[in-house]
Amino acid sequence: MKLRWNRIKRLVQAAPLVLVSACAVGPDYVKPSVETPAAFKEQGAWKIAQPADLGIPQKWWALYQDPLLNSLEEQVNISNQTLIQAKAQYRQARALVQGARAAYFPTVSANVSHTRSGGPASSGGGAGTSNLITVDASWEPDVWGRVGRSVESSQASAQASAALVQATRLSTQAQLAQDYFQLRDLDADRQLYDKTVADYAKSLQLTQNQYAAGIVPKENVVLAQTQLKTTEAQAIDFNVLRAQMEHAIALLVGQPASTFSIAPAFFNTALPVLPLGLPSALLERRPDIANAERLMAAANAQIGVAKAAYFPSLTVAASGGFQSSSLANWISLPNRLWSVGPALAQTLFDGGARRTQTDSAIAAYDASVAGYRQTVLTGFQEVEDNVAALRILEQEALKQDEAVTLSQRSVELTINQYKAGIVNYLDVITVETTALSNERAAVDLLNRRLSASVLLIKALGGGWNAAQLPDAAASTKNQ
């Protein structure tokens, strides 16, 4: 008896040595290099941020100094269902890490049974009973690092999921800001048209008075009425787009569109000056790049998992219990039974299945590398696009403001000439239409510039940094 327990003791003591001598097959992860330019091409004529503006704050929407926008953005973190879904998927990924780590430990099971059996009395097979209780344990040491690679892959996947949560949050916040600015753009358009309708109504009254005095023909009155009704119809049409934009914002903040509303308001906000930094810093500031990089690490670890299948598996099993035909003396030393020992298994032929799995894992890794590099290139493009847009739209806005001023002056001169009988009403309609078009273009330019600034903030990572990702150990802890 003592000799048997010594065997078990030596086997247990040898287990750590097996783990220490284990080696992880497959390539160790090394982050692939990507080409990064020394500076952004469109940065040449970009505004230099003040020394205090060292980076984009995490609550970047506060840069626009709009209390309602601030409130809506805070609701995104609480109620947006797409973000809640991404957070749940992250918790799922963390649970999978725990599942992968469970393979490090032995599996223990218990069994209790009571059976009765019998046979023909002529052959001596009388009735009998058997009572059995056993505890079975099995453990597969991670000799070739299969479990370690699986845990490594699961941890990287959990980190990728955490980065995806941040990417989803940033994308939703940016979409909300764009929709909000679009809604305020529609409010500004509606205010412009309401003012224009009032001006056209005055022009109509002037024309009717001149017609009554016999100064102008009936045709001028009809033209003024047509101009007024057309503009009124266009003003009403803004309500459709505004309602739809309001509903879109309700969806983003996780509220029913039927119970959500935003009152019209005058809108005039300044654009913040954003620090660009170096292109190389973009690799650490964008959550979508971090997500792609962690997916790449997970795919690399899966190559090791696939290659471990080429090596034999070692299983250590132990079983012990009691068996008796009588319940009275069932659990007693004479009725004990036990077994312990290792087993080594090796697949000799599988028709190329392991080779296929390895090739598939290598191809998946290569695809993830290409996806990572494509994400980086897309990030550089988005920064360049929106820096260029902001720079060029600013120049356009300056010219457009001059056009608005000149067209308004043209309207004043033409109306005075019309009152004096020098020009006809068609000339008035022409200059008023031009003035309205220029004012609408100025409003639209402001919205485009605001949208480009939001997209630039998103392209720069929205104040996020890869250092905020949970490390591998944190992915196994409950929050």
C-alpha positions as CSV (number, residue, x, y, z in Angstrom):
1,M,0.0,0.0,0.0
2,K,2.8,2.4,1.0
3,L,4.6,1.6,-2.3
4,R,1.5,2.5,-4.3
5,W,1.1,5.9,-2.6
6,N,4.7,6.7,-3.1
7,R,4.2,6.1,-6.9
8,I,1.3,8.6,-6.9
9,K,3.4,11.1,-4.9
10,R,6.3,10.9,-7.3
11,L,3.9,11.4,-10.3
12,V,2.4,14.5,-8.7
13,Q,5.8,15.9,-7.9
14,A,7.0,15.3,-11.5
15,A,4.1,17.2,-13.0
16,P,5.7,20.7,-12.5
17,L,8.8,19.4,-14.2
18,V,6.7,18.4,-17.2
19,L,5.3,21.9,-17.4
20,V,8.7,23.5,-17.1
21,S,10.1,21.4,-19.9
22,A,7.0,22.1,-22.1
23,C,7.8,24.1,-25.2
24,A,5.3,26.1,-27.2
25,V,5.4,25.3,-30.9
26,G,4.6,27.8,-33.6
27,P,6.0,31.3,-34.2
28,D,6.2,33.8,-31.4
29,Y,4.3,37.0,-32.2
30,V,6.3,39.9,-33.6
31,K,4.2,42.9,-34.8
32,P,4.8,43.4,-38.5
33,S,6.2,46.7,-39.7
34,V,4.2,49.2,-41.6
35,E,5.4,52.2,-43.7
36,T,4.7,55.4,-41.9
37,P,5.4,58.8,-43.5
38,A,7.4,61.4,-41.6
39,A,4.6,64.0,-41.7
40,F,1.1,64.4,-43.1
41,K,1.2,65.8,-46.6
42,E,-1.7,68.2,-46.0
43,Q,-0.2,69.5,-42.8
44,G,1.8,72.2,-44.6
45,A,-0.8,74.9,-44.5
46,W,-2.6,73.6,-41.4
47,K,-3.2,75.8,-38.4
48,I,-0.7,75.3,-35.5
49,A,-2.4,74.4,-32.3
50,Q,-1.7,76.5,-29.2
51,P,0.9,75.0,-26.8
52,A,-1.8,74.1,-24.4
53,D,-3.5,72.0,-27.0
54,L,-1.2,69.0,-26.6
55,G,-3.8,66.5,-27.6
56,I,-7.5,65.8,-28.2
57,P,-9.5,65.3,-25.0
58,Q,-11.5,62.1,-24.5
59,K,-14.6,64.2,-24.3
60,W,-13.7,65.9,-27.5
61,W,-17.3,67.1,-28.3
62,A,-16.9,69.7,-25.5
63,L,-14.6,71.6,-27.9
64,Y,-17.7,72.8,-29.8
65,Q,-19.1,74.4,-26.6
66,D,-22.7,73.2,-27.1
67,P,-24.4,72.1,-23.9
68,L,-27.1,70.1,-25.7
69,L,-24.5,68.2,-27.7
70,N,-22.5,67.5,-24.5
71,S,-25.7,66.0,-23.0
72,L,-26.5,63.9,-26.0
73,E,-22.9,62.5,-26.2
74,E,-23.1,61.4,-22.6
75,Q,-26.3,59.5,-23.3
76,V,-24.5,57.5,-26.0
77,N,-22.2,55.8,-23.4
78,I,-25.3,54.8,-21.4
79,S,-28.1,53.9,-23.8
80,N,-26.7,53.3,-27.3
81,Q,-27.6,49.7,-28.1
82,T,-24.8,49.1,-30.6
83,L,-22.3,50.1,-27.9
84,I,-24.1,47.9,-25.4
85,Q,-23.9,45.0,-27.8
86,A,-20.1,45.6,-28.3
87,K,-19.6,45.6,-24.5
88,A,-21.4,42.3,-24.2
89,Q,-19.3,40.8,-26.9
90,Y,-16.2,41.9,-25.0
91,R,-17.5,40.1,-21.9
92,Q,-18.1,37.1,-24.0
93,A,-14.5,37.2,-25.3
94,R,-13.2,37.4,-21.7
95,A,-15.2,34.4,-20.8
96,L,-13.6,32.5,-23.6
97,V,-10.2,33.3,-22.1
98,Q,-11.3,31.7,-18.9
99,G,-12.5,28.7,-20.9
100,A,-9.1,28.4,-22.6
101,R,-7.3,28.6,-19.3
102,A,-9.4,25.8,-17.8
103,A,-7.5,23.4,-20.0
104,Y,-4.4,23.9,-17.8
105,F,-6.2,22.1,-14.9
106,P,-7.2,18.5,-14.4
107,T,-10.8,17.3,-14.9
108,V,-12.3,15.5,-12.0
109,S,-15.6,13.5,-12.1
110,A,-17.5,11.3,-9.7
111,N,-19.8,8.3,-10.3
112,V,-22.1,6.4,-8.0
113,S,-24.1,3.4,-9.3
114,H,-26.2,0.5,-8.0
115,T,-26.9,-2.4,-10.3
116,R,-28.7,-5.8,-10.0
117,S,-28.1,-8.6,-12.4
118,G,-29.2,-12.2,-12.9
119,G,-29.2,-15.1,-15.3
120,P,-30.8,-18.6,-15.7
121,A,-30.7,-20.6,-12.5
122,S,-29.7,-23.8,-14.4
123,S,-26.4,-22.3,-15.3
124,G,-25.6,-21.0,-11.8
125,G,-26.3,-17.4,-12.7
126,G,-28.2,-16.3,-9.7
127,A,-29.2,-12.7,-8.9
128,G,-26.5,-10.3,-7.7
129,T,-26.0,-6.7,-6.8
130,S,-23.1,-4.3,-7.3
131,N,-22.5,-1.0,-5.6
132,L,-19.8,1.3,-7.1
133,I,-18.5,4.8,-6.2
134,T,-15.5,6.2,-8.0
135,V,-13.7,9.5,-8.4
136,D,-11.9,9.9,-11.7
137,A,-9.3,12.5,-12.6
138,S,-7.5,13.2,-15.9
139,W,-5.0,15.8,-16.8
140,E,-3.2,16.6,-20.1
141,P,0.1,18.5,-19.4
142,D,0.6,21.3,-22.0
143,V,3.8,19.7,-23.2
144,W,3.8,21.3,-26.7
145,G,2.2,24.6,-25.7
146,R,-1.2,24.0,-27.3
147,V,-3.1,25.3,-24.3
148,G,-0.7,28.2,-23.9
149,R,-1.2,29.2,-27.5
150,S,-5.0,28.9,-27.1
151,V,-4.9,31.1,-24.1
152,E,-2.6,33.6,-25.9
153,S,-5.0,33.7,-28.9
154,S,-8.1,34.1,-26.6
155,Q,-6.4,36.9,-24.7
156,A,-5.5,38.8,-27.9
157,S,-9.0,38.3,-29.1
158,A,-10.4,39.7,-25.9
159,Q,-8.1,42.8,-26.3
160,A,-9.3,43.1,-29.9
161,S,-12.8,43.1,-28.6
162,A,-12.0,45.8,-26.1
163,A,-10.5,47.9,-28.9
164,L,-13.7,47.3,-30.9
165,V,-15.8,48.6,-28.0
166,Q,-13.7,51.8,-28.2
167,A,-14.0,52.0,-32.0
168,T,-17.7,51.5,-31.8
169,R,-18.0,54.2,-29.1
170,L,-15.9,56.7,-31.2
171,S,-17.8,55.9,-34.4
172,T,-21.2,56.4,-32.7
173,Q,-20.1,59.6,-31.0
174,A,-18.8,61.0,-34.2
175,Q,-22.0,60.0,-36.1
176,L,-24.1,61.7,-33.4
177,A,-22.1,64.9,-33.7
178,Q,-22.4,64.9,-37.5
179,D,-26.2,64.3,-37.2
180,Y,-26.5,67.1,-34.6
181,F,-24.7,69.6,-36.8
182,Q,-26.8,68.5,-39.8
183,L,-29.9,69.2,-37.8
184,R,-28.7,72.6,-36.7
185,D,-27.8,73.3,-40.3
186,L,-31.4,72.5,-41.2
187,D,-32.5,74.9,-38.5
188,A,-30.3,77.6,-39.9
189,D,-31.7,76.9,-43.4
190,R,-35.3,77.1,-42.1
191,Q,-34.5,80.5,-40.3
192,L,-33.0,81.8,-43.6
193,Y,-36.1,80.8,-45.5
194,D,-38.4,82.2,-42.9
195,K,-36.6,85.5,-43.2
196,T,-36.7,85.3,-47.0
197,V,-40.4,84.5,-47.1
198,A,-41.0,87.6,-45.0
199,D,-38.9,89.7,-47.4
200,Y,-40.7,88.2,-50.4
201,A,-44.1,89.0,-48.7
202,K,-43.0,92.6,-48.5
203,S,-41.9,92.6,-52.1
204,L,-45.3,91.2,-53.1
205,Q,-47.1,93.9,-51.1
206,L,-45.0,96.6,-52.8
207,T,-45.8,95.1,-56.2
208,Q,-49.5,95.0,-55.4
209,N,-49.4,98.6,-54.4
210,Q,-47.6,99.6,-57.6
211,Y,-50.1,97.6,-59.6
212,A,-53.0,99.3,-57.9
213,A,-51.4,102.6,-58.7
214,G,-51.0,101.6,-62.3
215,I,-47.2,101.7,-62.2
216,V,-46.5,98.0,-63.0
217,P,-48.5,95.4,-65.0
218,K,-50.4,92.4,-63.5
219,E,-47.6,90.1,-64.6
220,N,-45.3,91.5,-61.9
221,V,-47.9,90.7,-59.2
222,V,-48.1,87.1,-60.5
223,L,-44.3,86.7,-60.6
224,A,-44.1,88.0,-57.0
225,Q,-46.8,85.6,-55.8
226,T,-45.1,82.7,-57.6
227,Q,-41.8,83.5,-56.0
228,L,-43.4,83.7,-52.5
229,K,-45.3,80.4,-52.8
230,T,-42.3,78.6,-54.2
231,T,-40.1,79.7,-51.3
232,E,-42.8,78.8,-48.8
233,A,-43.0,75.3,-50.2
234,Q,-39.2,75.0,-50.0
235,A,-39.2,76.1,-46.4
236,I,-41.8,73.5,-45.5
237,D,-39.7,70.8,-47.2
238,F,-36.9,71.3,-44.6
239,N,-39.3,69.8,-42.0
240,V,-39.0,66.3,-43.6
241,L,-35.2,66.2,-43.4
242,R,-35.2,67.7,-39.9
243,A,-37.7,65.1,-38.6
244,Q,-35.6,62.3,-40.1
245,M,-32.4,63.7,-38.6
246,E,-34.1,64.0,-35.2
247,H,-35.2,60.4,-35.4
248,A,-31.6,59.4,-36.3
249,I,-30.3,61.1,-33.2
250,A,-32.9,59.4,-31.1
251,L,-31.6,56.0,-32.3
252,L,-28.0,56.9,-31.5
253,V,-28.9,57.9,-27.9
254,G,-31.0,54.8,-27.4
255,Q,-34.4,56.5,-27.2
256,P,-37.7,55.9,-29.1
257,A,-38.1,58.3,-31.9
258,S,-41.7,58.8,-30.9
259,T,-40.8,60.4,-27.6
260,F,-37.6,62.2,-28.6
261,S,-37.4,65.8,-29.8
262,I,-34.9,68.7,-30.1
263,A,-36.2,72.2,-30.2
264,P,-35.0,74.4,-33.1
265,A,-32.3,76.8,-32.1
266,F,-30.0,79.4,-33.6
267,F,-26.7,77.8,-34.5
268,N,-23.3,79.4,-34.7
269,T,-20.2,77.6,-33.4
270,A,-16.5,78.1,-34.0
271,L,-14.3,75.2,-35.2
272,P,-11.7,74.0,-32.8
273,V,-8.0,73.9,-33.9
274,L,-6.9,70.3,-33.7
275,P,-3.3,69.1,-33.1
276,L,-2.3,66.5,-35.7
277,G,0.9,65.0,-34.2
278,L,3.1,62.6,-36.1
279,P,1.7,59.9,-38.5
280,S,3.5,57.2,-36.5
281,A,1.5,58.2,-33.4
282,L,-1.6,57.3,-35.3
283,L,-0.8,53.6,-34.8
284,E,-1.3,54.0,-31.0
285,R,-4.3,56.4,-31.1
286,R,-6.9,54.7,-33.3
287,P,-8.9,51.9,-31.7
288,D,-9.6,50.3,-35.1
289,I,-5.9,49.9,-35.7
290,A,-5.5,48.4,-32.2
291,N,-8.3,46.0,-33.0
292,A,-6.7,44.9,-36.2
293,E,-3.3,44.5,-34.5
294,R,-4.7,42.3,-31.7
295,L,-6.6,40.2,-34.2
296,M,-3.3,39.6,-35.9
297,A,-1.7,38.5,-32.7
298,A,-4.6,36.1,-32.1
299,A,-4.2,34.6,-35.6
300,N,-0.5,34.1,-35.0
301,A,-1.2,32.1,-31.8
302,Q,-3.6,29.9,-33.7
303,I,-0.7,28.7,-35.9
304,G,0.9,27.3,-32.8
305,V,-2.4,25.6,-31.8
306,A,-2.6,24.0,-35.3
307,K,1.1,22.8,-35.2
308,A,0.7,21.3,-31.8
309,A,-1.6,18.7,-33.3
310,Y,1.4,17.1,-35.0
311,F,2.8,16.0,-31.6
312,P,1.6,13.2,-29.3
313,S,-0.7,14.0,-26.5
314,L,0.2,12.9,-22.9
315,T,-2.7,12.2,-20.5
316,V,-2.3,11.3,-16.9
317,A,-5.3,9.6,-15.4
318,A,-6.2,8.4,-11.9
319,S,-9.2,6.7,-10.5
320,G,-10.2,5.5,-7.1
321,G,-13.3,4.3,-5.2
322,F,-15.1,1.4,-3.6
323,Q,-17.1,-1.5,-5.0
324,S,-19.1,-4.0,-3.0
325,S,-22.1,-6.3,-3.4
326,S,-23.4,-5.2,0.0
327,L,-24.4,-1.8,1.2
328,A,-23.3,-2.6,4.8
329,N,-19.6,-2.9,4.1
330,W,-19.5,-0.9,0.9
331,I,-17.1,1.9,1.9
332,S,-14.3,0.0,3.6
333,L,-10.7,-0.7,3.0
334,P,-11.1,-4.2,1.6
335,N,-13.5,-3.0,-1.1
336,R,-11.3,-0.2,-2.4
337,L,-10.2,0.0,-6.0
338,W,-7.8,2.4,-7.7
339,S,-5.8,2.9,-10.9
340,V,-3.2,5.5,-12.0
341,G,-1.0,5.9,-15.0
342,P,-0.1,8.0,-18.1
343,A,-1.2,7.5,-21.6
344,L,0.5,8.7,-24.8
345,A,-1.5,9.0,-28.0
346,Q,-0.3,10.0,-31.5
347,T,-2.3,10.3,-34.7
348,L,-0.5,8.3,-37.4
349,F,-2.7,9.1,-40.4
350,D,-5.4,11.7,-40.8
351,G,-5.6,12.2,-44.6
352,G,-3.9,15.6,-44.4
353,A,-6.3,17.1,-41.9
354,R,-3.6,18.6,-39.6
355,R,-1.7,20.0,-42.6
356,T,-4.9,21.6,-43.8
357,Q,-5.5,23.2,-40.4
358,T,-2.0,24.5,-40.2
359,D,-2.2,26.0,-43.8
360,S,-5.5,27.5,-42.9
361,A,-4.1,29.1,-39.7
362,I,-1.1,30.5,-41.7
363,A,-3.4,31.9,-44.4
364,A,-5.7,33.5,-41.7
365,Y,-2.6,35.2,-40.2
366,D,-1.4,36.5,-43.6
367,A,-4.9,37.8,-44.2
368,S,-4.9,39.6,-40.7
369,V,-1.6,41.2,-41.5
370,A,-3.0,42.6,-44.8
371,G,-6.1,43.7,-42.9
372,Y,-3.9,45.5,-40.3
373,R,-1.8,47.3,-42.9
374,Q,-5.0,48.3,-44.8
375,T,-6.5,49.7,-41.7
376,V,-3.3,51.8,-41.1
377,L,-3.3,53.1,-44.7
378,T,-7.0,53.9,-44.3
379,G,-6.2,55.9,-41.1
380,F,-3.6,57.9,-42.9
381,Q,-6.0,58.6,-45.8
382,E,-8.8,59.7,-43.5
383,V,-6.5,62.2,-41.7
384,E,-5.2,63.6,-45.0
385,D,-8.7,63.8,-46.5
386,N,-10.2,65.8,-43.6
387,V,-7.2,68.1,-43.1
388,A,-7.4,69.0,-46.8
389,A,-11.2,69.4,-46.5
390,L,-10.8,71.8,-43.6
391,R,-8.1,73.8,-45.2
392,I,-9.8,74.2,-48.5
393,L,-13.3,74.7,-47.1
394,E,-12.0,77.5,-44.9
395,Q,-10.7,79.3,-48.0
396,E,-14.0,78.7,-49.8
397,A,-15.9,80.0,-46.8
398,L,-14.0,83.3,-46.9
399,K,-14.9,83.8,-50.5
400,Q,-18.5,82.7,-49.9
401,D,-18.9,85.3,-47.1
402,E,-17.8,87.9,-49.6
403,A,-20.3,86.6,-52.1
404,V,-23.1,86.8,-49.5
405,T,-22.3,90.4,-48.7
406,L,-22.2,91.4,-52.4
407,S,-25.4,89.6,-53.3
408,Q,-27.2,91.3,-50.4
409,R,-25.9,94.7,-51.6
410,S,-27.1,93.7,-55.1
411,V,-30.6,93.0,-53.8
412,E,-30.8,96.4,-52.1
413,L,-29.7,98.2,-55.3
414,T,-32.0,96.3,-57.6
415,I,-35.1,96.8,-55.3
416,N,-34.4,100.5,-55.2
417,Q,-34.1,100.6,-59.0
418,Y,-37.4,98.6,-59.3
419,K,-39.1,101.1,-57.0
420,A,-37.8,103.9,-59.3
421,G,-39.1,102.0,-62.4
422,I,-35.7,101.5,-63.9
423,V,-35.8,97.7,-63.9
424,N,-38.6,95.1,-64.1
425,Y,-39.5,92.5,-61.5
426,L,-37.6,89.7,-63.2
427,D,-34.4,91.5,-62.3
428,V,-35.5,91.6,-58.7
429,I,-36.3,87.8,-58.7
430,T,-32.9,87.1,-60.2
431,V,-30.8,89.0,-57.6
432,E,-33.0,87.7,-54.7
433,T,-32.6,84.1,-55.9
434,T,-28.8,84.6,-56.2
435,A,-28.7,86.1,-52.7
436,L,-30.7,83.2,-51.2
437,S,-28.5,80.6,-53.0
438,N,-25.3,82.3,-51.6
439,E,-26.7,82.4,-48.1
440,R,-27.6,78.8,-48.2
441,A,-24.2,77.9,-49.6
442,A,-22.6,79.7,-46.6
443,V,-24.7,77.8,-44.1
444,D,-23.9,74.5,-45.9
445,L,-20.2,75.3,-45.8
446,L,-20.3,75.7,-42.1
447,N,-21.9,72.3,-41.7
448,R,-19.4,70.7,-44.0
449,R,-16.5,72.3,-42.1
450,L,-18.0,71.0,-38.8
451,S,-18.5,67.6,-40.2
452,A,-14.9,67.5,-41.5
453,S,-13.6,68.5,-38.1
454,V,-15.6,65.7,-36.4
455,L,-14.2,63.2,-39.0
456,L,-10.7,64.5,-38.3
457,I,-11.1,63.9,-34.6
458,K,-12.4,60.4,-35.4
459,A,-9.5,59.8,-37.7
460,L,-7.0,60.9,-35.0
461,G,-8.5,58.5,-32.5
462,G,-10.8,60.8,-30.5
463,G,-8.4,61.2,-27.6
464,W,-8.0,57.4,-27.2
465,N,-4.6,55.6,-26.7
466,A,-3.6,52.0,-27.0
467,A,-2.3,52.2,-23.5
468,Q,-5.9,52.1,-22.3
469,L,-6.4,48.6,-23.6
470,P,-6.6,46.0,-20.8
471,D,-3.4,43.9,-20.6
472,A,-3.5,40.1,-21.1
473,A,-3.8,39.5,-17.3
474,A,-6.7,41.9,-17.0
475,S,-8.7,40.0,-19.6
476,T,-9.0,37.0,-17.2
477,K,-10.3,39.1,-14.3
478,N,-13.9,39.8,-13.7
479,Q,-15.0,43.5,-13.8
